[in-house]
Amino acid sequence: MSDAEPISLYPGYGAGGAISQPQRASSPVPSVVVFNRRELMAILNVYGRQVAAGEWRDYAIDHGRETASFSIFRRTSEVPLYRIEKTPKLARKQGAYSVVSATGLILKRGNDLDRVLAVIDRKMRLVD
């Protein structure tokens, strides 16, 4: 090193703290699991019927690295009645979709979202 060359205490930074050449890590960018349009429409159809019946009032959607979750609430201030979860890692083992109750009990699990949602979709029936 010569006396004229600036000394940097942090690798990758030039004189004055400016980034000279960013050093990229070899790890890939983490992906996020989300519901696609078809899945969201199926979930919102069930949700809409229950809202119209006065059973449910609020929902929340969470997207994470391993799981996407649609939580259903009776009241906003309470814990969710149900969580509809999408976990692509479990697609070949137990099924990518599951419905979880407020107590943590898995009510239904599978790869067909419509069949999994049938456990919480109480359709109106006529009583004779």
VOTI-54637 format. One record per residue: chain; x, y, z of N, C-alpha, C in turn. Coordinates in Angstrom, 1 decimal. Atoms other than C-alpha are relative to their C-alpha. Layout:
BEGIN
<c: A, n.east: X, n.north: Y, n.up: Z, ca.east: X, ca.north: Y, ca.up: Z, c.east: X, c.north: Y, c.up: Z>
...
***
This chain:
BEGIN
<c: A, n.east: 0.8, n.north: -1.2, n.up: 0.0, ca.east: 0.0, ca.north: 0.0, ca.up: 0.0, c.east: 0.9, c.north: 1.2, c.up: 0.0>
<c: A, n.east: -0.7, n.north: -1.3, n.up: 0.1, ca.east: 1.2, ca.north: 3.5, ca.up: -0.8, c.east: -0.7, c.north: 0.9, c.up: 1.0>
<c: A, n.east: 0.5, n.north: -1.0, n.up: -0.9, ca.east: 0.7, ca.north: 6.5, ca.up: 1.4, c.east: -1.2, c.north: 0.8, c.up: -0.6>
<c: A, n.east: 1.1, n.north: -0.8, n.up: 0.7, ca.east: -1.7, ca.north: 8.1, ca.up: -1.2, c.east: -1.3, c.north: -0.8, c.up: -0.1>
<c: A, n.east: 1.2, n.north: 0.8, n.up: 0.1, ca.east: -4.2, ca.north: 5.2, ca.up: -1.2, c.east: -0.8, c.north: 0.1, c.up: 1.3>
<c: A, n.east: 0.9, n.north: -0.1, n.up: -1.2, ca.east: -7.2, ca.north: 5.8, ca.up: 1.2, c.east: -0.1, c.north: -1.3, c.up: 0.7>
<c: A, n.east: 0.2, n.north: 1.2, n.up: -0.8, ca.east: -7.6, ca.north: 3.3, ca.up: 4.0, c.east: -1.4, c.north: 0.0, c.up: 0.4>
<c: A, n.east: 1.4, n.north: 0.2, n.up: -0.4, ca.east: -11.0, ca.north: 1.9, ca.up: 4.6, c.east: -0.1, c.north: -1.1, c.up: 1.1>
<c: A, n.east: 0.2, n.north: 1.0, n.up: -1.1, ca.east: -12.0, ca.north: 0.2, ca.up: 7.8, c.east: -1.0, c.north: -1.0, c.up: -0.3>
<c: A, n.east: 1.1, n.north: 1.0, n.up: 0.4, ca.east: -15.0, ca.north: -1.5, ca.up: 6.2, c.east: 0.2, c.north: -0.5, c.up: -1.4>
<c: A, n.east: -0.2, n.north: 0.5, n.up: 1.3, ca.east: -14.5, ca.north: -3.8, ca.up: 3.3, c.east: -1.2, c.north: 0.3, c.up: -0.9>
<c: A, n.east: 1.1, n.north: -0.3, n.up: 0.9, ca.east: -16.5, ca.north: -2.8, ca.up: 0.2, c.east: -0.3, c.north: 1.5, c.up: 0.0>
<c: A, n.east: 0.2, n.north: -1.4, n.up: 0.0, ca.east: -16.5, ca.north: 0.9, ca.up: 1.1, c.east: 1.2, c.north: 0.7, c.up: -0.4>
<c: A, n.east: -1.1, n.north: -0.9, n.up: 0.4, ca.east: -14.3, ca.north: 3.5, ca.up: -0.5, c.east: 0.2, c.north: 1.1, c.up: 1.0>
<c: A, n.east: -0.3, n.north: -1.1, n.up: -0.9, ca.east: -13.0, ca.north: 6.7, ca.up: 1.0, c.east: -1.3, c.north: 0.8, c.up: 0.2>
<c: A, n.east: 1.2, n.north: -0.8, n.up: -0.3, ca.east: -15.7, ca.north: 8.8, ca.up: 2.6, c.east: -1.3, c.north: -0.8, c.up: 0.3>
<c: A, n.east: 1.1, n.north: 0.9, n.up: -0.4, ca.east: -18.0, ca.north: 5.8, ca.up: 3.3, c.east: -0.9, c.north: -0.4, c.up: -1.2>
<c: A, n.east: 0.7, n.north: 0.3, n.up: 1.1, ca.east: -19.2, ca.north: 5.5, ca.up: -0.3, c.east: 0.2, c.north: -1.5, c.up: -0.4>
<c: A, n.east: -0.1, n.north: 1.4, n.up: 0.4, ca.east: -19.9, ca.north: 1.9, ca.up: -1.6, c.east: 0.8, c.north: 0.0, c.up: -1.3>
<c: A, n.east: -0.8, n.north: 0.1, n.up: 1.3, ca.east: -17.2, ca.north: 1.1, ca.up: -4.2, c.east: -0.5, c.north: -1.1, c.up: -0.9>
<c: A, n.east: 0.6, n.north: 1.2, n.up: 0.7, ca.east: -18.3, ca.north: -2.4, ca.up: -5.3, c.east: -0.8, c.north: -0.8, c.up: 1.0>
<c: A, n.east: 0.7, n.north: 0.7, n.up: -1.0, ca.east: -21.1, ca.north: -4.0, ca.up: -3.4, c.east: 0.3, c.north: -1.5, c.up: -0.1>
<c: A, n.east: -0.3, n.north: 1.4, n.up: -0.1, ca.east: -20.2, ca.north: -7.5, ca.up: -2.3, c.east: -1.3, c.north: -0.8, c.up: 0.2>
<c: A, n.east: 1.2, n.north: 0.7, n.up: -0.1, ca.east: -23.1, ca.north: -9.8, ca.up: -2.9, c.east: 0.2, c.north: -1.3, c.up: 0.7>
<c: A, n.east: -0.1, n.north: 1.3, n.up: -0.7, ca.east: -23.8, ca.north: -12.8, ca.up: -0.7, c.east: -0.5, c.north: -1.0, c.up: -1.0>
<c: A, n.east: 0.3, n.north: 1.1, n.up: 0.9, ca.east: -24.2, ca.north: -16.1, ca.up: -2.4, c.east: -1.4, c.north: -0.6, c.up: 0.4>
<c: A, n.east: 1.4, n.north: 0.5, n.up: -0.3, ca.east: -27.6, ca.north: -16.8, ca.up: -0.6, c.east: -1.0, c.north: 0.6, c.up: -0.8>
<c: A, n.east: 1.1, n.north: -0.6, n.up: 0.9, ca.east: -30.7, ca.north: -16.4, ca.up: -2.7, c.east: -0.9, c.north: 0.9, c.up: 0.8>
<c: A, n.east: 0.9, n.north: -0.9, n.up: -0.6, ca.east: -33.3, ca.north: -13.8, ca.up: -1.9, c.east: -1.2, c.north: -0.8, c.up: 0.5>
<c: A, n.east: 1.1, n.north: 0.8, n.up: -0.5, ca.east: -36.0, ca.north: -15.3, ca.up: 0.4, c.east: -1.3, c.north: 0.3, c.up: -0.7>
<c: A, n.east: 1.3, n.north: -0.2, n.up: 0.6, ca.east: -39.3, ca.north: -15.8, ca.up: -1.3, c.east: -1.1, c.north: 0.0, c.up: 1.1>
<c: A, n.east: 1.1, n.north: -0.1, n.up: -0.9, ca.east: -42.6, ca.north: -15.1, ca.up: 0.3, c.east: -1.2, c.north: -0.8, c.up: -0.6>
<c: A, n.east: 1.1, n.north: 0.8, n.up: 0.4, ca.east: -45.6, ca.north: -17.5, ca.up: 0.2, c.east: -1.2, c.north: 0.9, c.up: 0.0>
<c: A, n.east: 1.2, n.north: -0.8, n.up: 0.1, ca.east: -48.8, ca.north: -15.8, ca.up: -1.0, c.east: -1.1, c.north: -0.8, c.up: -0.6>
<c: A, n.east: 1.1, n.north: 0.7, n.up: 0.6, ca.east: -52.3, ca.north: -16.8, ca.up: -2.0, c.east: -0.1, c.north: 0.6, c.up: -1.5>
<c: A, n.east: 0.2, n.north: -0.5, n.up: 1.4, ca.east: -52.9, ca.north: -16.6, ca.up: -5.8, c.east: -1.5, c.north: 0.4, c.up: -0.1>
<c: A, n.east: 1.3, n.north: -0.5, n.up: 0.2, ca.east: -56.1, ca.north: -15.1, ca.up: -7.3, c.east: -1.1, c.north: -1.1, c.up: 0.2>
<c: A, n.east: 1.0, n.north: 1.0, n.up: -0.1, ca.east: -58.0, ca.north: -18.4, ca.up: -7.5, c.east: -0.2, c.north: -0.4, c.up: 1.4>
<c: A, n.east: 0.1, n.north: 0.4, n.up: -1.4, ca.east: -57.2, ca.north: -19.4, ca.up: -3.9, c.east: -0.7, c.north: 1.1, c.up: 0.8>
<c: A, n.east: 0.6, n.north: -1.1, n.up: -0.8, ca.east: -58.2, ca.north: -15.9, ca.up: -2.6, c.east: -1.4, c.north: 0.1, c.up: -0.3>
<c: A, n.east: 1.5, n.north: 0.0, n.up: 0.3, ca.east: -61.5, ca.north: -16.0, ca.up: -4.5, c.east: -0.7, c.north: -1.1, c.up: 0.7>
<c: A, n.east: 0.7, n.north: 1.1, n.up: -0.7, ca.east: -62.4, ca.north: -19.4, ca.up: -3.1, c.east: -0.1, c.north: 0.3, c.up: 1.5>
<c: A, n.east: 0.1, n.north: -0.3, n.up: -1.5, ca.east: -61.6, ca.north: -18.2, ca.up: 0.5, c.east: -1.0, c.north: 1.1, c.up: 0.2>
<c: A, n.east: 0.9, n.north: -1.1, n.up: -0.1, ca.east: -63.4, ca.north: -14.9, ca.up: 0.0, c.east: -1.5, c.north: -0.4, c.up: -0.3>
<c: A, n.east: 1.4, n.north: 0.5, n.up: 0.2, ca.east: -66.5, ca.north: -16.7, ca.up: -1.3, c.east: -0.6, c.north: -0.6, c.up: 1.2>
<c: A, n.east: 0.5, n.north: 0.6, n.up: -1.3, ca.east: -66.8, ca.north: -18.8, ca.up: 1.9, c.east: -0.1, c.north: 1.1, c.up: 1.0>
<c: A, n.east: 0.1, n.north: -1.1, n.up: -1.0, ca.east: -66.0, ca.north: -15.7, ca.up: 4.0, c.east: -1.2, c.north: 0.9, c.up: -0.2>
<c: A, n.east: 1.1, n.north: -0.9, n.up: 0.3, ca.east: -68.6, ca.north: -13.6, ca.up: 2.2, c.east: -1.3, c.north: -0.6, c.up: 0.4>
<c: A, n.east: 1.2, n.north: 0.7, n.up: -0.4, ca.east: -71.3, ca.north: -16.2, ca.up: 2.8, c.east: -0.2, c.north: 0.1, c.up: 1.5>
<c: A, n.east: 0.1, n.north: 0.0, n.up: -1.4, ca.east: -70.5, ca.north: -16.3, ca.up: 6.5, c.east: -0.2, c.north: 1.4, c.up: 0.6>
<c: A, n.east: 0.2, n.north: -1.4, n.up: -0.4, ca.east: -70.4, ca.north: -12.5, ca.up: 6.8, c.east: -1.5, c.north: 0.3, c.up: -0.2>
<c: A, n.east: 1.4, n.north: -0.3, n.up: 0.3, ca.east: -73.8, ca.north: -12.3, ca.up: 5.1, c.east: -1.0, c.north: -0.7, c.up: 1.0>
<c: A, n.east: 0.8, n.north: 0.7, n.up: -1.0, ca.east: -75.1, ca.north: -14.9, ca.up: 7.7, c.east: 0.2, c.north: 0.6, c.up: 1.4>
<c: A, n.east: -0.3, n.north: -0.7, n.up: -1.3, ca.east: -73.7, ca.north: -12.7, ca.up: 10.5, c.east: 0.9, c.north: -0.8, c.up: 0.9>
<c: A, n.east: -0.9, n.north: 0.8, n.up: -0.8, ca.east: -71.2, ca.north: -15.3, ca.up: 11.7, c.east: 1.3, c.north: 0.6, c.up: 0.2>
<c: A, n.east: -1.4, n.north: -0.6, n.up: 0.0, ca.east: -67.9, ca.north: -13.6, ca.up: 10.9, c.east: -0.1, c.north: 1.5, c.up: -0.3>
<c: A, n.east: 0.0, n.north: -1.5, n.up: 0.2, ca.east: -67.0, ca.north: -9.9, ca.up: 10.9, c.east: 1.4, c.north: 0.5, c.up: -0.6>
<c: A, n.east: -1.3, n.north: -0.6, n.up: 0.4, ca.east: -63.2, ca.north: -9.5, ca.up: 10.2, c.east: 0.9, c.north: -1.1, c.up: -0.5>
<c: A, n.east: -1.0, n.north: 0.9, n.up: 0.4, ca.east: -60.2, ca.north: -11.1, ca.up: 8.6, c.east: 1.3, c.north: 0.7, c.up: 0.0>
<c: A, n.east: -1.4, n.north: -0.5, n.up: 0.2, ca.east: -56.4, ca.north: -10.7, ca.up: 8.3, c.east: 0.7, c.north: -1.0, c.up: -0.8>
<c: A, n.east: -0.8, n.north: 0.8, n.up: 0.8, ca.east: -54.0, ca.north: -11.9, ca.up: 5.8, c.east: 1.5, c.north: 0.2, c.up: 0.3>
<c: A, n.east: -1.5, n.north: -0.1, n.up: -0.3, ca.east: -50.3, ca.north: -12.7, ca.up: 6.6, c.east: 0.7, c.north: -0.8, c.up: -1.0>
<c: A, n.east: -0.9, n.north: 0.7, n.up: 0.9, ca.east: -47.6, ca.north: -13.7, ca.up: 4.2, c.east: 1.4, c.north: -0.1, c.up: 0.6>
<c: A, n.east: -1.3, n.north: 0.2, n.up: -0.6, ca.east: -44.4, ca.north: -15.2, ca.up: 5.4, c.east: 0.9, c.north: -0.8, c.up: -0.9>
<c: A, n.east: -0.9, n.north: 0.8, n.up: 0.8, ca.east: -41.4, ca.north: -17.2, ca.up: 4.1, c.east: -0.5, c.north: -1.4, c.up: -0.2>
<c: A, n.east: 0.4, n.north: 1.4, n.up: 0.1, ca.east: -42.9, ca.north: -20.6, ca.up: 4.7, c.east: -1.5, c.north: -0.2, c.up: -0.1>
<c: A, n.east: 1.5, n.north: 0.2, n.up: -0.1, ca.east: -46.7, ca.north: -20.0, ca.up: 5.2, c.east: -0.7, c.north: 1.3, c.up: -0.3>
<c: A, n.east: 1.0, n.north: -1.1, n.up: 0.2, ca.east: -49.5, ca.north: -17.7, ca.up: 4.0, c.east: -1.2, c.north: -0.4, c.up: 0.9>
<c: A, n.east: 1.1, n.north: 0.3, n.up: -1.0, ca.east: -52.4, ca.north: -17.4, ca.up: 6.5, c.east: -1.1, c.north: 1.0, c.up: -0.2>
<c: A, n.east: 1.2, n.north: -0.8, n.up: 0.1, ca.east: -55.9, ca.north: -16.1, ca.up: 6.2, c.east: -0.8, c.north: -0.2, c.up: 1.3>
<c: A, n.east: 0.6, n.north: 0.1, n.up: -1.3, ca.east: -57.3, ca.north: -15.5, ca.up: 9.7, c.east: -1.4, c.north: 0.5, c.up: 0.0>
<c: A, n.east: 1.4, n.north: -0.5, n.up: 0.0, ca.east: -61.1, ca.north: -15.2, ca.up: 10.3, c.east: -0.4, c.north: 0.2, c.up: 1.5>
<c: A, n.east: 0.4, n.north: -0.5, n.up: -1.3, ca.east: -62.5, ca.north: -13.3, ca.up: 13.3, c.east: -1.5, c.north: 0.1, c.up: 0.1>
<c: A, n.east: 1.4, n.north: -0.3, n.up: -0.3, ca.east: -65.9, ca.north: -13.2, ca.up: 14.9, c.east: -0.1, c.north: 1.5, c.up: 0.4>
<c: A, n.east: -0.1, n.north: -1.4, n.up: -0.4, ca.east: -65.0, ca.north: -9.9, ca.up: 16.5, c.east: 1.5, c.north: 0.4, c.up: -0.2>
<c: A, n.east: -1.4, n.north: -0.4, n.up: 0.2, ca.east: -61.9, ca.north: -7.8, ca.up: 15.8, c.east: 0.9, c.north: -0.2, c.up: 1.2>
<c: A, n.east: -0.8, n.north: 0.0, n.up: -1.2, ca.east: -60.7, ca.north: -7.8, ca.up: 19.4, c.east: 0.3, c.north: -1.4, c.up: 0.5>
<c: A, n.east: -0.2, n.north: 1.3, n.up: -0.4, ca.east: -60.7, ca.north: -11.6, ca.up: 19.7, c.east: 1.1, c.north: -0.7, c.up: -0.8>
<c: A, n.east: -0.9, n.north: 0.8, n.up: 0.8, ca.east: -58.4, ca.north: -14.4, ca.up: 18.6, c.east: -0.8, c.north: -0.6, c.up: -1.2>
<c: A, n.east: 0.7, n.north: 0.5, n.up: 1.2, ca.east: -59.2, ca.north: -15.9, ca.up: 15.2, c.east: -0.7, c.north: -1.3, c.up: 0.2>
<c: A, n.east: 0.8, n.north: 1.3, n.up: 0.0, ca.east: -61.9, ca.north: -18.5, ca.up: 14.9, c.east: 0.7, c.north: -1.1, c.up: -0.7>
<c: A, n.east: -0.7, n.north: 1.0, n.up: 0.9, ca.east: -60.1, ca.north: -20.2, ca.up: 12.0, c.east: 1.2, c.north: 0.7, c.up: -0.6>
<c: A, n.east: -1.1, n.north: -0.4, n.up: 0.9, ca.east: -56.9, ca.north: -19.9, ca.up: 10.1, c.east: 0.1, c.north: -0.9, c.up: -1.1>
<c: A, n.east: -0.2, n.north: 0.7, n.up: 1.2, ca.east: -56.6, ca.north: -21.0, ca.up: 6.6, c.east: 1.4, c.north: 0.2, c.up: -0.4>
<c: A, n.east: -1.5, n.north: -0.1, n.up: 0.3, ca.east: -52.9, ca.north: -21.8, ca.up: 5.9, c.east: 0.4, c.north: -0.7, c.up: -1.2>
<c: A, n.east: -0.6, n.north: 0.5, n.up: 1.2, ca.east: -51.0, ca.north: -22.4, ca.up: 2.8, c.east: 1.5, c.north: -0.2, c.up: 0.3>
<c: A, n.east: -1.4, n.north: 0.3, n.up: -0.2, ca.east: -47.7, ca.north: -24.2, ca.up: 3.3, c.east: 0.5, c.north: -0.9, c.up: -1.1>
<c: A, n.east: -0.4, n.north: 0.8, n.up: 1.2, ca.east: -46.1, ca.north: -25.3, ca.up: 0.0, c.east: 1.0, c.north: -1.1, c.up: 0.3>
<c: A, n.east: -1.0, n.north: 1.1, n.up: -0.4, ca.east: -43.4, ca.north: -27.4, ca.up: 1.8, c.east: -0.7, c.north: -1.3, c.up: 0.3>
<c: A, n.east: 0.7, n.north: 1.2, n.up: -0.4, ca.east: -46.1, ca.north: -29.8, ca.up: 2.9, c.east: -0.9, c.north: -0.6, c.up: -1.1>
<c: A, n.east: 0.9, n.north: 0.4, n.up: 1.1, ca.east: -47.7, ca.north: -30.2, ca.up: -0.5, c.east: 0.1, c.north: -1.5, c.up: -0.4>
<c: A, n.east: -0.1, n.north: 1.4, n.up: 0.3, ca.east: -46.3, ca.north: -33.7, ca.up: -1.1, c.east: -0.2, c.north: -0.9, c.up: 1.1>
<c: A, n.east: 0.1, n.north: 0.8, n.up: -1.2, ca.east: -46.6, ca.north: -34.9, ca.up: 2.4, c.east: -1.4, c.north: -0.1, c.up: 0.5>
<c: A, n.east: 1.3, n.north: 0.0, n.up: -0.7, ca.east: -49.8, ca.north: -33.8, ca.up: 4.1, c.east: -1.0, c.north: 0.9, c.up: -0.8>
<c: A, n.east: 0.8, n.north: -0.9, n.up: 0.7, ca.east: -51.2, ca.north: -31.2, ca.up: 1.7, c.east: 0.3, c.north: 1.4, c.up: 0.3>
<c: A, n.east: -0.4, n.north: -1.4, n.up: -0.1, ca.east: -50.5, ca.north: -27.5, ca.up: 1.1, c.east: -0.9, c.north: 0.8, c.up: 0.8>
<c: A, n.east: 1.0, n.north: -0.9, n.up: -0.6, ca.east: -53.7, ca.north: -26.2, ca.up: 2.6, c.east: -0.5, c.north: -0.7, c.up: 1.3>
<c: A, n.east: 0.6, n.north: 0.5, n.up: -1.3, ca.east: -55.1, ca.north: -26.6, ca.up: 6.2, c.east: -0.9, c.north: 1.1, c.up: 0.6>
<c: A, n.east: 0.9, n.north: -0.8, n.up: -0.8, ca.east: -57.8, ca.north: -25.2, ca.up: 8.3, c.east: 0.2, c.north: -0.3, c.up: 1.5>
<c: A, n.east: -0.4, n.north: 0.1, n.up: -1.4, ca.east: -56.8, ca.north: -24.6, ca.up: 12.0, c.east: -1.0, c.north: 0.7, c.up: 0.8>
<c: A, n.east: 1.0, n.north: -0.6, n.up: -0.9, ca.east: -59.3, ca.north: -23.9, ca.up: 14.8, c.east: 0.7, c.north: 1.0, c.up: 0.9>
<c: A, n.east: -0.5, n.north: -0.9, n.up: -0.9, ca.east: -58.8, ca.north: -21.3, ca.up: 17.5, c.east: 0.9, c.north: -0.7, c.up: 1.1>
<c: A, n.east: -0.8, n.north: 0.8, n.up: -1.0, ca.east: -57.4, ca.north: -24.0, ca.up: 19.8, c.east: 1.2, c.north: -0.6, c.up: -0.5>
<c: A, n.east: -1.1, n.north: 0.5, n.up: 0.7, ca.east: -54.8, ca.north: -25.0, ca.up: 17.3, c.east: -0.2, c.north: -1.4, c.up: -0.6>
<c: A, n.east: 0.4, n.north: 1.3, n.up: 0.6, ca.east: -56.6, ca.north: -28.2, ca.up: 16.2, c.east: -0.1, c.north: 0.1, c.up: -1.5>
<c: A, n.east: 0.1, n.north: -0.1, n.up: 1.5, ca.east: -56.1, ca.north: -28.9, ca.up: 12.5, c.east: -1.3, c.north: -0.8, c.up: -0.4>
<c: A, n.east: 1.3, n.north: 0.6, n.up: 0.4, ca.east: -59.7, ca.north: -29.5, ca.up: 11.2, c.east: 0.1, c.north: -0.8, c.up: -1.3>
<c: A, n.east: -0.1, n.north: 0.7, n.up: 1.3, ca.east: -58.8, ca.north: -30.5, ca.up: 7.7, c.east: 1.3, c.north: 0.4, c.up: -0.7>
<c: A, n.east: -1.2, n.north: -0.3, n.up: 0.7, ca.east: -55.7, ca.north: -30.7, ca.up: 5.5, c.east: 0.0, c.north: -0.7, c.up: -1.3>
<c: A, n.east: 0.0, n.north: 0.7, n.up: 1.4, ca.east: -55.2, ca.north: -31.5, ca.up: 1.8, c.east: 0.6, c.north: 0.9, c.up: -1.0>
<c: A, n.east: -0.5, n.north: -0.8, n.up: 1.1, ca.east: -54.1, ca.north: -30.3, ca.up: -1.6, c.east: -1.1, c.north: 0.7, c.up: -0.8>
<c: A, n.east: 1.1, n.north: -0.7, n.up: 0.6, ca.east: -57.6, ca.north: -29.3, ca.up: -2.8, c.east: -0.6, c.north: 1.0, c.up: 0.9>
<c: A, n.east: 0.5, n.north: -1.0, n.up: -0.9, ca.east: -58.5, ca.north: -26.0, ca.up: -1.3, c.east: -1.5, c.north: 0.0, c.up: 0.2>
<c: A, n.east: 1.4, n.north: 0.0, n.up: -0.2, ca.east: -62.2, ca.north: -26.3, ca.up: -2.0, c.east: -0.5, c.north: -1.1, c.up: 1.0>
<c: A, n.east: 0.3, n.north: 1.0, n.up: -0.9, ca.east: -62.4, ca.north: -29.6, ca.up: -0.1, c.east: 0.4, c.north: 0.4, c.up: 1.4>
<c: A, n.east: -0.5, n.north: -0.5, n.up: -1.3, ca.east: -60.4, ca.north: -28.1, ca.up: 2.8, c.east: -1.0, c.north: 1.0, c.up: 0.5>
<c: A, n.east: 0.9, n.north: -1.1, n.up: -0.4, ca.east: -62.7, ca.north: -25.1, ca.up: 2.9, c.east: -1.4, c.north: -0.5, c.up: 0.4>
<c: A, n.east: 1.3, n.north: 0.5, n.up: -0.2, ca.east: -65.8, ca.north: -27.3, ca.up: 3.0, c.east: -0.3, c.north: -0.3, c.up: 1.5>
<c: A, n.east: 0.2, n.north: 0.2, n.up: -1.4, ca.east: -65.2, ca.north: -28.0, ca.up: 6.7, c.east: -0.5, c.north: 1.2, c.up: 0.8>
<c: A, n.east: 0.5, n.north: -1.2, n.up: -0.7, ca.east: -66.0, ca.north: -24.4, ca.up: 7.6, c.east: -1.1, c.north: 0.7, c.up: -0.8>
<c: A, n.east: 1.1, n.north: -0.6, n.up: 0.8, ca.east: -68.5, ca.north: -23.6, ca.up: 4.9, c.east: -1.3, c.north: -0.7, c.up: 0.3>
<c: A, n.east: 1.4, n.north: 0.5, n.up: -0.3, ca.east: -71.9, ca.north: -24.2, ca.up: 6.4, c.east: -1.0, c.north: 0.7, c.up: -0.9>
<c: A, n.east: 1.0, n.north: -0.6, n.up: 0.9, ca.east: -74.4, ca.north: -23.7, ca.up: 3.6, c.east: -1.3, c.north: 0.0, c.up: 0.7>
<c: A, n.east: 1.4, n.north: -0.1, n.up: -0.5, ca.east: -77.9, ca.north: -22.7, ca.up: 4.4, c.east: -0.8, c.north: -1.2, c.up: -0.5>
<c: A, n.east: 0.8, n.north: 1.2, n.up: 0.4, ca.east: -80.3, ca.north: -25.7, ca.up: 4.4, c.east: -1.5, c.north: 0.4, c.up: 0.4>
<c: A, n.east: 1.4, n.north: -0.2, n.up: -0.3, ca.east: -84.1, ca.north: -25.6, ca.up: 4.3, c.east: -0.4, c.north: -1.2, c.up: 0.9>
<c: A, n.east: 0.5, n.north: 1.0, n.up: -0.9, ca.east: -85.7, ca.north: -27.4, ca.up: 7.2, c.east: -1.5, c.north: -0.2, c.up: -0.3>
<c: A, n.east: 1.4, n.north: 0.3, n.up: 0.3, ca.east: -89.0, ca.north: -29.1, ca.up: 6.4, c.east: -0.8, c.north: -0.3, c.up: 1.3>
***
